[in-house]
Amino acid sequence: MNLDLRQYSVRTDLAVESKELAETVHGGPVSGIHEEVKELDGIKITRLDVENEQASRQIGRLVGHYVTLEVPGLRSHDSDLQERVAAAFSEEFIAFLEKIGVRTGATILIVGLGNWNVTPDALGPLVVENIVVTRHYFELAPDQVAPGYRKVSAIAPGVLGITGIESSEIVQGIVDRTKPDVIIAIDALASRSLERVNTTIQIADIGIHPGSGIGNKRKGLTKEILGIPCIAIGVPTVCYASTIVNNVFDLMKSHFNGENGNAQSNTKQIMGLLTDLSEGERLGLVKEVLEPLGHDLIVTPKEIDEFIEDIANVIASGLNISLHQAIDKDNVAAHTH
């Protein structure tokens, strides 16, 4: 079976997934990508550097630095684990700021992208609610600001459908007036893997493009547009129905293969030609069936209400520790709710 897969490309915002897809297509490692992986106490950290344009084209990610924290246990609502993730995130973020040359006293604008009325898209606004903002103190009473804090401001600009204004245009106006040194933008992402939904945090220095993971082409928050470094922090909270169906085929194949000794024959009888298709071909077929019917839905887990609050607190706590020397893992809980 020959399918034109170009119109059925997998949509993902995660660099680690783009790299995995590229390695599958090319049959091995992609040159121009440097990767470091470490695992510690249930937290997998992947540092990925896309070093040149050739590597960028091959994996479909911009040249830059990416850090991904994968924590499958986050779905268990374990408060101790959440504290460890916040501490690990803060350590990685401090190192990330140093790596891209952000000085300790740099002024920060935090932008919480997303729609606060739609739970899976409310990550950015929820993080902003828990950020320790200090710019007004530095402006109004600088002599009363305690040591160990830096100038931080935050905004949740809403979405185009609510305001009628692109988030990038709102942020550009704020940047022009308040002159921050760095932007940190937080947004919900899309993933191609069910295992990574609600369990993964990505940090990147390439800025952010609202809606890119679900196929929207919108004006982004980048250094080229805003004139200052833009760091993106994201969590995948949704995936496509076609991705779920495709993953189910893999699970079914594994299930049938484990049933008895004549597994291959059994699987072939039940699943037919699907066993001979590659993952990309199978996903293309699923999307070809679902999209004309309008059934390739964007899906989020039913526990998203609890999760989005938890992960927003994890990210806000990690940022507060990273940006203010006076805040550490022992007193950070006093600054979030």
C-alpha positions as CSV (number, residue, x, y, z in Angstrom):
1,M,0.0,0.0,0.0
2,N,1.4,3.4,-1.0
3,L,0.3,6.4,1.0
4,D,1.2,10.1,0.6
5,L,2.3,10.8,4.2
6,R,3.2,14.4,3.8
7,Q,-0.3,15.6,4.6
8,Y,-0.4,13.2,7.6
9,S,2.7,14.4,9.4
10,V,2.8,13.8,13.1
11,R,2.2,17.0,15.1
12,T,4.3,17.3,18.2
13,D,5.9,20.2,20.2
14,L,8.6,18.0,21.8
15,A,12.1,17.9,20.5
16,V,12.8,14.4,21.9
17,E,9.8,13.1,19.9
18,S,11.0,14.9,16.7
19,K,14.4,13.3,17.2
20,E,12.9,9.9,17.7
21,L,10.9,10.2,14.5
22,A,13.9,11.4,12.5
23,E,16.0,8.4,13.8
24,T,13.2,6.0,12.8
25,V,13.1,7.5,9.3
26,H,16.9,7.7,8.8
27,G,17.5,4.4,10.5
28,G,20.0,5.7,13.0
29,P,21.4,8.7,14.9
30,V,21.1,12.2,13.3
31,S,24.4,14.0,12.9
32,G,24.6,17.5,14.4
33,I,22.6,16.6,17.5
34,H,24.3,16.3,20.9
35,E,22.3,14.4,23.6
36,E,22.8,13.9,27.3
37,V,20.5,11.7,29.3
38,K,20.4,11.1,33.0
39,E,17.9,9.4,35.3
40,L,17.5,10.2,39.0
41,D,14.8,8.9,41.4
42,G,12.1,8.5,38.8
43,I,13.0,11.6,36.8
44,K,14.5,11.3,33.3
45,I,16.3,14.4,32.1
46,T,17.3,14.7,28.4
47,R,19.5,17.6,27.3
48,L,19.4,18.0,23.5
49,D,21.4,20.5,21.5
50,V,20.5,21.0,17.8
51,E,23.8,22.3,16.5
52,N,23.3,23.1,12.8
53,E,20.8,23.8,10.1
54,Q,21.1,20.3,8.6
55,A,20.2,18.7,11.9
56,S,17.4,21.2,12.3
57,R,15.9,20.3,8.9
58,Q,16.2,16.6,9.6
59,I,14.3,16.7,12.9
60,G,12.1,19.7,12.2
61,R,13.2,21.7,15.2
62,L,15.0,25.0,15.3
63,V,18.7,25.2,16.1
64,G,18.9,25.6,19.9
65,H,19.0,24.0,23.3
66,Y,16.3,21.8,24.7
67,V,15.9,20.2,28.1
68,T,13.1,17.6,28.8
69,L,12.1,16.2,32.1
70,E,10.0,13.0,31.9
71,V,8.3,11.9,35.1
72,P,5.7,9.1,34.6
73,G,4.9,9.1,38.3
74,L,3.4,12.6,38.1
75,R,0.1,11.0,37.2
76,S,0.0,9.5,40.7
77,H,-0.4,13.0,42.4
78,D,2.5,12.2,44.7
79,S,3.2,15.4,46.6
80,D,6.8,14.3,47.5
81,L,7.5,13.5,43.9
82,Q,6.1,16.9,42.8
83,E,8.5,18.6,45.2
84,R,11.5,16.6,43.8
85,V,10.4,17.5,40.3
86,A,10.2,21.2,41.2
87,A,13.7,21.0,42.7
88,A,15.1,19.1,39.7
89,F,13.4,21.6,37.3
90,S,14.9,24.6,39.2
91,E,18.4,23.1,39.0
92,E,18.0,22.4,35.3
93,F,16.6,25.9,34.7
94,I,19.4,27.7,36.6
95,A,21.9,25.7,34.5
96,F,19.9,26.5,31.3
97,L,20.0,30.3,32.1
98,E,23.8,30.1,32.6
99,K,24.2,28.1,29.4
100,I,22.4,30.7,27.2
101,G,24.2,33.6,28.9
102,V,21.4,35.1,31.1
103,R,23.1,37.0,33.9
104,T,22.0,36.6,37.5
105,G,20.4,40.0,37.8
106,A,18.6,40.0,34.5
107,T,15.0,41.4,34.6
108,I,12.4,38.8,33.6
109,L,8.9,39.0,32.0
110,I,6.9,35.7,32.5
111,V,4.2,35.2,29.9
112,G,1.5,32.6,30.7
113,L,0.0,31.8,27.3
114,G,-3.3,30.0,26.9
115,N,-7.0,30.2,27.6
116,W,-7.9,30.1,31.3
117,N,-11.5,29.0,30.3
118,V,-10.2,25.7,28.7
119,T,-8.6,23.4,31.3
120,P,-5.9,21.7,29.1
121,D,-4.9,25.2,27.8
122,A,-4.8,26.9,31.2
123,L,-1.3,26.0,32.2
124,G,0.3,29.4,31.4
125,P,-2.3,31.5,33.3
126,L,-2.2,29.1,36.3
127,V,1.6,29.4,36.5
128,V,1.4,33.2,36.4
129,E,-1.0,33.1,39.4
130,N,1.8,31.5,41.5
131,I,4.8,33.5,40.3
132,V,6.5,35.8,42.8
133,V,6.3,39.1,41.0
134,T,8.5,41.9,42.3
135,R,8.9,44.6,39.6
136,H,6.4,46.9,41.3
137,Y,8.4,46.8,44.5
138,F,11.5,47.8,42.7
139,E,9.7,50.6,40.9
140,L,7.8,52.0,44.0
141,A,10.0,51.1,47.0
142,P,13.4,49.9,45.8
143,D,15.0,50.5,49.2
144,Q,12.6,48.1,50.9
145,V,13.2,45.1,48.7
146,A,15.0,42.4,50.6
147,P,18.3,41.0,49.2
148,G,17.9,37.8,47.1
149,Y,15.1,39.0,44.8
150,R,15.3,40.1,41.2
151,K,12.9,42.2,39.1
152,V,10.1,39.8,37.8
153,S,6.9,40.7,36.1
154,A,4.2,38.4,34.7
155,I,1.2,38.6,32.4
156,A,-1.4,36.2,31.1
157,P,-2.5,37.9,27.8
158,G,-5.3,35.5,27.0
159,V,-5.9,34.2,23.5
160,L,-6.9,35.7,20.2
161,G,-10.5,34.5,20.4
162,I,-11.0,36.3,23.7
163,T,-9.0,39.6,23.2
164,G,-9.0,40.0,19.4
165,I,-5.3,40.7,19.7
166,E,-2.4,38.3,19.0
167,S,-0.5,37.4,22.2
168,S,2.7,38.4,20.4
169,E,1.4,41.9,19.8
170,I,0.3,42.3,23.5
171,V,3.7,41.1,24.7
172,Q,5.6,43.3,22.2
173,G,3.8,46.4,23.7
174,I,4.8,45.3,27.2
175,V,8.4,44.7,26.2
176,D,8.6,48.1,24.5
177,R,7.3,49.9,27.7
178,T,8.9,47.8,30.5
179,K,12.2,46.8,28.9
180,P,12.8,43.3,30.4
181,D,16.0,41.5,29.6
182,V,14.4,38.0,29.0
183,I,11.0,36.6,28.4
184,I,9.9,33.2,29.8
185,A,6.8,31.9,28.0
186,I,4.7,29.0,29.4
187,D,2.3,27.1,27.2
188,A,0.5,23.8,26.9
189,L,1.9,21.5,24.2
190,A,0.8,18.6,22.0
191,S,2.5,15.2,22.1
192,R,2.5,12.2,19.8
193,S,3.0,9.8,22.8
194,L,0.3,9.0,25.3
195,E,3.0,8.2,27.8
196,R,4.3,11.8,27.7
197,V,1.0,13.6,28.1
198,N,0.8,15.1,31.6
199,T,4.2,13.7,32.5
200,T,6.7,15.8,30.6
201,I,8.2,19.4,30.9
202,Q,10.2,20.9,28.1
203,I,12.5,23.9,28.3
204,A,13.8,25.5,25.1
205,D,15.6,28.7,24.0
206,I,13.9,29.0,20.6
207,G,10.9,31.0,21.7
208,I,7.3,29.8,21.3
209,H,4.7,29.6,18.5
210,P,1.2,29.5,20.0
211,G,-0.9,26.6,18.5
212,S,2.0,25.1,16.5
213,G,1.5,21.6,18.0
214,I,-2.1,21.5,16.8
215,G,-1.4,22.9,13.3
216,N,-2.1,26.6,13.8
217,K,0.3,29.0,12.1
218,R,0.5,32.1,14.4
219,K,2.8,34.9,15.1
220,G,5.2,33.7,17.8
221,L,7.2,35.0,20.7
222,T,10.8,34.9,19.5
223,K,14.0,36.9,19.8
224,E,13.7,37.8,16.1
225,I,10.2,39.4,16.7
226,L,10.7,40.8,20.3
227,G,14.4,41.6,20.3
228,I,15.2,39.8,23.5
229,P,15.9,36.2,24.4
230,C,12.7,34.1,24.7
231,I,12.7,30.9,26.7
232,A,9.8,28.5,26.3
233,I,8.5,26.1,29.0
234,G,5.8,23.7,28.0
235,V,3.9,20.6,29.1
236,P,2.0,18.3,26.7
237,T,-1.6,18.2,27.8
238,V,-3.2,16.9,24.6
239,C,-2.7,14.5,21.7
240,Y,-4.6,13.6,18.6
241,A,-7.2,10.8,18.5
242,S,-5.3,9.3,15.5
243,T,-2.2,9.0,17.8
244,I,-4.3,7.1,20.3
245,V,-5.7,4.7,17.7
246,N,-2.2,4.2,16.3
247,N,-0.9,3.4,19.8
248,V,-3.7,1.0,20.3
249,F,-2.7,-1.0,17.3
250,D,0.8,-1.3,18.8
251,L,-0.6,-2.5,22.1
252,M,-2.9,-5.0,20.3
253,K,0.0,-6.4,18.4
254,S,2.1,-6.8,21.6
255,H,-0.9,-8.4,23.3
256,F,-1.6,-10.9,20.5
257,N,2.1,-11.7,20.2
258,G,2.2,-12.6,23.9
259,E,-0.8,-14.8,23.9
260,N,0.6,-18.1,22.6
261,G,3.4,-19.7,20.7
262,N,1.8,-19.3,17.3
263,A,1.5,-15.6,17.9
264,Q,2.7,-14.3,14.5
265,S,0.0,-16.3,12.6
266,N,-2.7,-15.3,15.1
267,T,-1.8,-11.6,14.9
268,K,-1.8,-11.7,11.1
269,Q,-5.3,-13.3,11.1
270,I,-6.7,-10.7,13.4
271,M,-5.0,-7.5,12.2
272,G,-4.3,-8.4,8.6
273,L,-2.2,-6.0,6.6
274,L,-1.8,-3.6,9.6
275,T,1.0,-5.9,10.8
276,D,3.0,-5.2,7.7
277,L,2.7,-1.4,7.8
278,S,5.3,0.9,9.3
279,E,4.2,3.2,12.2
280,G,4.2,6.2,9.8
281,E,2.1,4.4,7.2
282,R,-0.3,3.1,9.8
283,L,-0.7,6.6,11.3
284,G,-1.3,8.0,7.8
285,L,-4.0,5.4,7.2
286,V,-5.7,6.2,10.5
287,K,-5.7,9.9,9.8
288,E,-6.9,9.3,6.3
289,V,-10.0,7.6,7.7
290,L,-10.6,10.0,10.7
291,E,-10.0,13.4,9.2
292,P,-12.7,13.5,6.5
293,L,-15.2,12.6,9.2
294,G,-14.0,15.3,11.6
295,H,-13.1,12.6,14.1
296,D,-9.4,13.3,14.5
297,L,-10.1,15.0,17.8
298,I,-7.6,16.7,20.1
299,V,-7.9,14.6,23.3
300,T,-6.9,15.2,26.9
301,P,-7.1,12.8,29.9
302,K,-10.2,13.0,32.2
303,E,-7.9,13.8,35.2
304,I,-6.7,17.0,33.6
305,D,-8.4,19.3,36.2
306,E,-6.2,17.9,39.0
307,F,-3.1,17.5,36.9
308,I,-3.1,21.0,35.5
309,E,-3.1,22.5,39.0
310,D,-0.3,20.2,40.2
311,I,2.0,20.8,37.2
312,A,1.4,24.5,37.3
313,N,2.5,24.5,40.9
314,V,5.6,22.4,40.1
315,I,6.7,24.9,37.3
316,A,5.8,28.0,39.4
317,S,7.8,26.6,42.3
318,G,10.7,25.7,40.1
319,L,10.7,29.2,38.5
320,N,10.5,31.0,41.9
321,I,13.5,29.0,43.2
322,S,15.4,29.7,40.0
323,L,14.8,33.4,39.7
324,H,15.0,34.5,43.4
325,Q,18.0,33.5,45.5
326,A,15.9,34.2,48.6
327,I,13.6,31.4,47.7
328,D,14.7,27.7,48.1
329,K,13.0,24.3,48.2
330,D,12.4,24.7,51.9
331,N,10.4,27.9,51.8
332,V,9.0,27.8,48.3
333,A,5.6,26.4,49.4
334,A,4.9,29.7,51.2
335,H,4.9,31.5,47.8
336,T,2.4,29.2,46.0
337,H,-1.2,28.1,46.6
